[in-house]
Amino acid sequence: MNPPRPAVGPDLRISVVICVHTEDRWEDILAAVASVRAQSHPAHELLLVVDHHQRLLDRLTEHFARAPGGARPPGSPPAPLRVLANAGPRGLSAGRNTGIAAADGEVIAFLDDDAVAERDWLRHFAAAYADPAVMAVGGRTEPVWESGRRPLWFPEEFDWVVGCTYRGLPAGKVRVRNVLGGNASFRRVAFDLAGGFTTGIGRDGDRRPLGCEETELCIRISQVLPDAVLLIDDRAVIHHRVPAERRRFRYFRGRAYAEGLSKALVARSVGARDGLAAERRHTVRVLPAGVLRGLRDALLGRPGGAARAGAIVAGAAAAAGGYAWGTVRARAKPTPLLPGPVDDMAGGPAAAAHEGAPA
């Protein structure tokens, strides 16, 4: 099936979805919104989806009703901003599906609530969609360490632990298996054909820091549309805040273990061959090179080298352990994983009653 070709260039309508879940990130949320409003390619609309947090929902609705404007390119009208309640079960996947259902842009972009986008973020996304075969475009996510600097022991090969672009991803504008969810965009027709994000894989705010919902979605898009092109353009940059607690080894190890659990769910959903292809390459090529690099740095007397090598080994072991346990658990309790609906989640009374004033 060949989807119709949408508008391109400056006429391409990009809806931006930011999913939020805690008042602790209030300033981060406002900064994320401001960065979207300042884009050189103006967003068609901005949707804030609140994950089952009534006080935050009310606070955001009131705030943007009182302050509907905001920074934006000179002469451009402000993009409409709506505050919506997550119309599905608790979690990031259902929140994104709520945003997809409410959006009417030809492309839907996702930005983390604790990140800010550079001015040309959407412009680079829009340029990539000039090719009608392109179904998803991601960008580069740079860490902003709350402490002011990267921990000496923290290996760049594991920057995915803190939601950022990691060593081993190809540079430039390249075709990939999957984009990274906090800095990603999808053509609307991809959701129409492949369904939305699968609930039960990603984060839900309470349990282990699971992930991989965007990986599973991208693989499913490629299975439904074998000719689909998925890209990363590393000029589409966002800056992601990394809080102090995420620079601790305990979080590092726990997040790696949770990634293994998530990969087991992805493999069950889309098959191990597609679900683990990139991970095998990363494990066989990138991680051993990182260990050798760390050991070399240690021999040269550079600080943190041995610790980085050890962290790579520990992170890989934790992820493998999580995958093994996740596989056993999935076989013992084979609960089906289904893509979330994206055509009927945004029209419920909770969402309609809390739409913010157009900004």
C-alpha positions, 0 to 999 in steps of 0.5 A, a space after each residue: 500500500 502506497 500512502 498519499 504524499 503529504 505536504 512537505 517543506 514549510 507547509 508540513 504540519 507537525 504536531 508535537 506531543 509532550 507526555 508529563 507525569 509529575 509536578 517535580 518537573 514543572 520548570 522542565 515542562 515549561 522549558 520544553 514548551 518554550 523550546 517548541 514554541 521557538 522553532 524555526 519550523 513552527 509546530 502545527 500544534 502542541 499537546 501536553 498529555 498528563 498521565 493520571 495526575 489531576 493536580 498537574 492537569 489542572 495546574 497546566 490548564 490554568 497556567 496556559 489559559 493565563 499565559 497563552 503566548 510564549 516565545 516563537 519566531 517573529 511574525 508567526 502565529 502561536 501554535 494551539 496548545 492543548 492539555 489532555 488527560 491520558 485516556 488509557 492506562 497509566 504509562 508513557 505508551 498510552 499517553 503517547 497514543 492519547 496524543 496521537 489520537 488528538 493530533 491532526 498533523 501529518 507528522 507527529 513528533 515526541 519530546 521528553 518533558 525534561 528536554 529542550 529542543 534546539 531551534 531547528 529541531 522540527 526543520 530537520 525533521 520536516 526536510 527528511 519527510 520530503 521523501 515519501 518513503 520516510 515513516 520515522 525520523 529521530 535526532 540526537 539527544 545530548 545529556 545535560 548532567 545536573 552535576 555539571 559533568 559526566 561521571 568519570 566511570 559512566 561509559 558513553 556506550 551506555 548513554 541510552 541508560 539516561 535517555 541519550 544518544 550513545 556511542 555506537 550509533 552512526 553519525 549523520 543522516 542515516 537509516 536505522 532500525 528504530 528511533 529513540 522515543 524522547 526525540 522522534 517523529 512519525 508520519 501519521 499514516 504509519 500509526 494508521 497502518 501499524 497501530 500505536 505504541 504497545 502498552 505493557 512494554 514502556 514506563 508507567 511511572 511506578 515500576 522498574 524503568 522499562 523502555 523499548 516501546 519505540 523500538 517495538 513500534 518501529 520494528 512493527 512499522 517495518 514489518 507492515 511496510 517493508 519499504 518504509 525508511 526510518 532515519 536518524 538525523 543527528 542535526 535534530 538535537 535536543 538536550 536532555 536533563 540527567 538528574 543527580 540520582 541517575 549518575 549513580 551506579 545503582 540506577 545504571 545497573 537497574 536501568 540496564 536490567 530493566 532494558 533486558 526485561 523490555 527486550 524480552 517483551 519486544 522479542 516476544 512481540 515482534 520476534 527475536 530476529 528483528 527485536 535483537 538484531 541491533 543489540 547483537 551488533 552493539 554487544 559484539 562490536 561496540 561494547 568490546 571496543 569500549 572495554 578495550 578503550 577503558 583498559 587502554 585509558 587505565 594503562 595510560 593513567 587517564 582517570 576513570 578508564 578501568 571503571 568505565 571498562 568495568 561498568 560496560 561489563 556490569 551493564 551488559 551482564 545486567 541487561 543479559 540477566 534481565 533478558 533471561 528472566 524476562 524470557 522465562 517470565 514471558 513463557 510462564 505467563 504468555 500475556 498477549 501484547 497488543 498495539 494501543 488504539 490511536 483513533 478513539 482515545 482522546 475524545 473522552 470526557 476527561 480529555 475534553 474537559 481539560 483542554 487549555 486555551 489556544 496559545 
